[in-house]
Amino acid sequence: MAGKKGRRGWGWIRRLPSGRYQASYIGDDLLRHTAPTTYTAKMDAEHWLASERRLIERDEWTPPATRAAAKKAKAITLAEYAERWIEHRDIKPRTRAHYETLLEDHIKPRLGRVALTSLTPEAVRAWHASTLTDRPTYRSHAYQLLHAVLATAVTDGLMPTNPCQIARASSARSKRRPEILTVGELRHLADIIEPPQYRALVLISAWCGLRWGETSELRRKDIGPAAETITVARAVTHRDECRIDTPKSGLGRVVVVPPHIRPDVLYHLEQHVAKPQESLLFTPVRGGCHLSDRTFRHHFNPALKTVGHEKVRIHDLRHFAGSQAARVGNLIETMNRLGHSTPSASLRYQSLVDGRDVAVAEALSKLAQDTPNK
């Protein structure tokens, strides 16, 4: 009968319509706790209540749900839990692929077989000390991933605390500083790169600050009248297959093109881009889907050697854009131009920078014109 006390005068045993018995009691936390299963025999329900009472008397009691989660966690390894964590995250394909690589290559080899409940701060510190020591940025990414996975495990009740407790491990001190060209060197690079259709690619990357995936997905329809603006609405990634998605920030942006490179963009449209609006601005010389950074490097690197900067990377053109924009605009304007902000930050900053990108672009052109070749 509902509410009827057990044989020791503590707790309740209720007979369900199915004929089975359900046991429950009020714990030290003043909450009702119910047995994890129902019982065919009333004696079994009484036995469960008695065992719970003994735990309380010995000061060994924790909520049954907590004990059940801990028992479950003992059977779950970090690898199993992390794989499911990545699978269920709502993230971009490129981010998912990055997480999978970090997990497979840098987390699982040492920690993958360890049960969640067996992971300790000491184990995490030992792993961190020996992982990706020559690649600080990737090491910080791996630590961030591990920290996020285990934080969810704590939320799920599978671990009492997060063993990732290394101060400043989520931020990297990169050993490589960006190699930023001067305005004159950038101009020289654009003049000599072969074939000539890649001249506009260099100029757009450097003066408009687009990421590679954004630049290689640009289409005729994205160029505004008189090449005054470029709409950055998409980005392409190549991991097993070609995927077109929103830019990295999650939102698109409109970048005002500095006036001094607009003639180059218009010339490129006229000479090297097919007329349909969906035509890509930059395609491989031998055809194909999108121009890959690997293919472009075959043309980029020889030109860099001539300029005298063989260590410059393609992404350093974006660093050039950031450094030049910072010289003529404020921090918020620079973030807006490069698409660095989060979506929420973009909304906060938009009211502050509306219209200012035109001034920033014009100032960039003046900077280019006033700087001698050297």
C-alpha positions in Angstrom: 0.0 0.0 0.0 1.3 3.5 -0.9 3.1 5.1 2.0 3.4 2.0 4.1 6.6 1.9 6.1 9.2 -0.8 5.7 9.8 -3.4 8.4 12.5 -1.3 10.2 10.2 1.7 10.5 12.2 3.7 8.0 11.4 4.4 4.4 8.4 3.4 2.3 7.5 0.4 0.2 4.7 0.9 -2.3 3.0 -1.9 -4.3 2.5 -0.8 -7.9 -0.5 -1.6 -10.1 1.8 -4.1 -11.8 2.2 -6.0 -8.6 5.9 -5.1 -8.1 7.3 -3.2 -5.1 8.9 0.2 -5.2 11.1 1.3 -2.3 12.1 4.9 -1.3 13.3 7.0 1.6 14.2 10.5 2.6 18.0 10.8 2.6 20.3 13.0 4.6 20.0 15.6 1.9 16.2 15.8 2.7 15.3 14.5 -0.7 13.4 11.4 -1.6 15.5 8.7 -3.2 13.9 5.8 -5.0 15.4 2.4 -5.6 16.9 2.1 -9.1 14.6 -0.8 -9.9 11.3 -2.4 -8.7 11.1 -5.8 -7.0 9.0 -8.9 -7.5 9.2 -9.7 -3.8 8.6 -7.2 -0.9 11.5 -8.8 0.9 13.9 -7.6 -1.8 12.6 -4.0 -1.4 13.1 -4.3 2.4 16.6 -5.5 1.8 17.5 -2.5 -0.4 16.1 -0.1 2.3 18.2 -1.9 5.0 21.4 -1.6 2.9 20.7 2.1 2.4 20.2 2.6 6.1 23.5 0.9 6.9 25.3 3.3 4.6 23.8 6.2 6.4 24.7 4.8 9.9 28.3 4.2 8.8 28.5 7.7 7.3 29.2 6.2 3.9 26.1 7.3 2.2 25.8 9.2 -1.1 22.7 9.5 -3.3 21.9 6.3 -5.1 21.9 8.2 -8.4 25.4 9.4 -7.8 26.6 5.8 -7.0 24.8 4.5 -10.1 26.6 7.2 -12.3 29.9 6.3 -10.7 29.4 2.6 -11.4 28.5 3.4 -15.0 31.5 5.6 -15.4 33.9 2.8 -14.3 32.9 1.0 -17.4 33.3 4.1 -19.7 36.7 5.0 -21.0 37.8 8.4 -22.0 38.0 7.4 -25.6 34.4 6.1 -25.7 33.0 9.1 -24.0 35.0 11.6 -26.0 34.0 10.0 -29.3 30.3 10.3 -28.4 30.9 13.9 -27.2 32.3 14.9 -30.6 29.6 13.0 -32.4 26.8 14.8 -30.6 28.3 18.3 -30.8 26.7 20.8 -33.2 29.9 22.0 -34.8 31.2 22.7 -38.3 32.7 19.8 -40.3 36.2 21.3 -40.2 36.0 21.7 -36.4 34.7 18.1 -36.0 37.6 16.8 -38.2 40.1 18.9 -36.1 38.6 17.4 -32.8 38.8 13.9 -34.2 42.4 14.3 -35.2 43.3 15.7 -31.8 41.5 12.8 -30.1 42.9 10.0 -32.3 46.5 11.3 -32.6 47.2 13.1 -29.3 44.7 12.1 -26.6 43.8 8.5 -27.1 47.3 7.0 -27.3 48.0 7.8 -23.7 44.6 8.4 -22.0 42.1 6.7 -24.3 41.8 3.4 -22.3 41.6 5.1 -18.9 38.2 5.0 -17.2 36.7 8.4 -16.6 36.6 7.8 -12.8 40.3 6.9 -12.9 41.5 10.1 -14.5 43.4 12.3 -12.1 45.1 15.7 -12.3 48.4 13.9 -12.1 47.6 11.8 -15.1 46.5 14.9 -17.1 49.7 16.8 -16.1 51.9 13.9 -17.2 50.0 13.7 -20.5 50.3 17.4 -21.1 54.0 17.5 -20.3 54.7 14.9 -23.1 52.2 15.9 -25.7 52.9 18.1 -28.7 55.8 19.9 -27.0 57.0 21.3 -30.3 53.6 22.5 -31.4 52.3 24.8 -28.6 49.1 25.9 -30.4 48.0 22.3 -31.1 48.8 21.3 -27.6 46.6 24.1 -26.3 43.8 22.9 -28.7 44.2 19.3 -27.4 44.0 20.5 -23.8 41.0 22.6 -24.5 39.2 19.6 -26.1 40.0 17.4 -23.1 38.9 20.0 -20.7 35.6 20.5 -22.5 34.9 16.7 -22.7 35.6 16.2 -19.0 33.5 19.2 -18.0 30.6 17.6 -19.7 31.3 14.3 -17.9 31.2 16.2 -14.6 27.8 17.7 -15.6 26.6 14.2 -16.5 27.5 13.1 -13.0 30.2 10.7 -14.2 33.1 12.5 -12.5 33.1 14.5 -9.2 35.5 17.2 -10.5 37.4 18.0 -13.7 41.0 16.8 -13.5 42.1 19.3 -16.1 43.5 21.9 -13.7 46.7 23.2 -15.4 46.9 27.0 -15.2 47.1 28.7 -18.6 47.3 25.4 -20.5 44.4 26.5 -22.8 46.4 29.3 -24.2 49.5 28.8 -26.3 52.6 30.8 -26.7 53.4 30.2 -30.3 57.0 29.7 -31.2 56.4 31.1 -34.6 55.7 34.8 -35.1 53.8 35.8 -38.3 56.1 36.9 -41.1 54.5 40.2 -42.2 55.6 41.8 -45.5 56.0 45.5 -45.9 53.6 47.3 -48.2 56.4 47.5 -50.9 57.2 43.8 -50.6 53.5 43.0 -50.9 53.2 45.1 -54.0 56.2 43.4 -55.5 54.8 39.9 -54.7 51.6 40.7 -56.5 53.5 42.0 -59.5 55.6 38.9 -60.0 53.4 36.0 -59.1 52.6 33.6 -61.9 50.1 33.0 -63.5 48.8 36.6 -63.4 45.3 35.6 -62.3 46.7 35.1 -58.9 47.6 38.7 -58.5 44.1 39.6 -57.4 44.1 36.7 -54.9 47.2 38.1 -53.2 45.8 41.6 -53.1 42.4 40.6 -51.8 43.9 38.3 -49.2 46.3 41.0 -48.0 44.2 44.1 -48.2 40.8 42.7 -47.3 42.0 40.1 -44.7 40.0 37.1 -45.9 40.8 33.6 -44.7 41.9 31.1 -47.3 38.6 29.2 -47.2 36.7 32.5 -47.7 39.0 33.7 -50.6 38.8 30.4 -52.5 35.0 30.3 -52.3 34.6 33.9 -53.6 32.3 34.1 -56.7 31.4 36.8 -59.1 28.2 37.6 -57.3 30.2 38.4 -54.2 31.9 41.5 -55.8 29.9 44.7 -55.4 29.5 47.4 -58.1 32.8 48.9 -59.2 34.5 46.3 -56.8 33.8 48.6 -53.9 32.8 45.8 -51.6 33.3 42.0 -51.2 30.6 40.0 -49.5 32.1 37.2 -47.4 29.1 34.8 -47.0 30.7 31.4 -47.4 33.9 29.4 -46.9 35.0 26.1 -48.3 36.9 23.3 -46.5 38.4 20.1 -47.9 38.4 17.2 -45.5 37.6 14.0 -47.5 35.1 16.0 -49.5 34.4 19.6 -50.5 32.2 21.3 -48.0 30.8 24.8 -48.3 29.5 26.4 -45.1 29.3 29.8 -43.4 32.6 31.5 -42.5 34.5 30.6 -39.4 32.8 33.3 -37.3 29.4 31.8 -38.1 28.2 35.1 -39.8 29.1 36.7 -43.0 30.4 40.2 -43.4 30.8 42.9 -46.1 34.3 44.2 -46.5 35.0 47.5 -48.2 37.8 47.1 -50.8 40.6 49.6 -50.5 40.3 51.9 -53.6 43.8 51.3 -54.8 43.2 47.6 -55.6 39.7 48.0 -57.0 41.1 48.3 -60.6 42.9 45.0 -60.1 39.8 43.3 -58.9 37.8 44.7 -61.9 40.5 43.6 -64.3 40.5 40.1 -62.8 36.7 39.9 -63.2 37.0 40.9 -66.9 39.9 38.8 -67.9 39.9 35.7 -65.7 36.3 35.0 -64.4 33.5 33.5 -66.3 30.3 35.6 -66.7 27.8 33.5 -64.7 27.3 35.0 -61.2 28.1 31.7 -59.6 31.6 31.6 -61.2 34.5 31.2 -58.8 37.0 34.1 -58.8 40.0 31.7 -58.4 40.2 28.3 -59.9 43.1 25.8 -60.4 45.1 26.4 -63.6 44.3 22.8 -64.5 40.7 23.0 -63.5 39.0 21.3 -60.6 36.5 22.2 -57.8 38.2 24.9 -55.8 41.8 26.2 -55.7 43.5 24.5 -52.8 46.1 26.2 -50.6 48.5 23.4 -51.6 48.1 24.1 -55.3 48.5 27.9 -54.7 51.7 27.4 -52.7 53.3 26.0 -55.9 52.9 29.5 -57.3 53.2 31.5 -54.1 56.5 30.1 -52.8 58.6 30.9 -55.9 57.4 34.5 -55.9 58.2 34.7 -52.2 61.7 33.5 -52.9 62.2 36.3 -55.4 60.9 38.9 -52.9 63.3 37.4 -50.3 60.8 36.1 -47.8 60.6 32.3 -48.2 59.1 31.7 -44.7 55.9 33.7 -45.3 52.8 31.6 -45.2 49.6 32.1 -47.0 47.8 33.0 -43.8 50.4 35.7 -43.1 48.7 37.7 -45.8 45.8 37.9 -43.4 48.2 39.0 -40.7 49.3 41.7 -43.1 45.7 42.9 -43.4 45.3 42.9 -39.6 48.5 44.9 -39.0 47.7 47.5 -41.6 44.1 47.9 -40.6 45.2 48.3 -37.0 47.4 51.2 -38.1 44.5 53.2 -39.5 41.5 51.9 -37.5 40.7 51.1 -33.9 40.5 47.7 -32.4 36.7 47.2 -32.9 37.0 48.3 -36.6 39.8 45.8 -37.2 37.9 43.0 -35.6 34.9 43.8 -37.7 36.9 43.9 -40.9 38.6 40.6 -40.3 35.6 38.8 -38.9 37.4 38.0 -35.7 34.4 38.6 -33.3 31.9 36.1 -32.1 28.4 36.5 -33.4 27.2 38.2 -30.2 30.2 40.5 -30.3 29.5 41.3 -33.9 26.0 42.5 -33.0 27.4 44.7 -30.1 30.1 46.2 -32.4 28.0 46.7 -35.5 26.3 49.9 -34.2 29.7 51.4 -33.5 31.4 50.7 -36.8 28.7 51.1 -39.4 30.1 53.3 -42.2 33.6 53.4 -40.7 34.9 50.5 -42.9 34.8 52.9 -45.9 37.1 55.2 -44.0 39.4 52.4 -43.0 39.6 51.1 -46.6 40.4 54.6 -48.0 43.0 55.0 -45.3 44.6 51.7 -46.3 44.9 52.9 -49.9 46.5 56.1 -48.8 48.9 54.1 -46.7 49.8 52.0 -49.7 50.3 55.1 -52.0 52.5 56.9 -49.4 54.7 53.9 -48.8 57.7 53.5 -51.1 58.8 50.2 -52.5 61.4 48.7 -50.1 
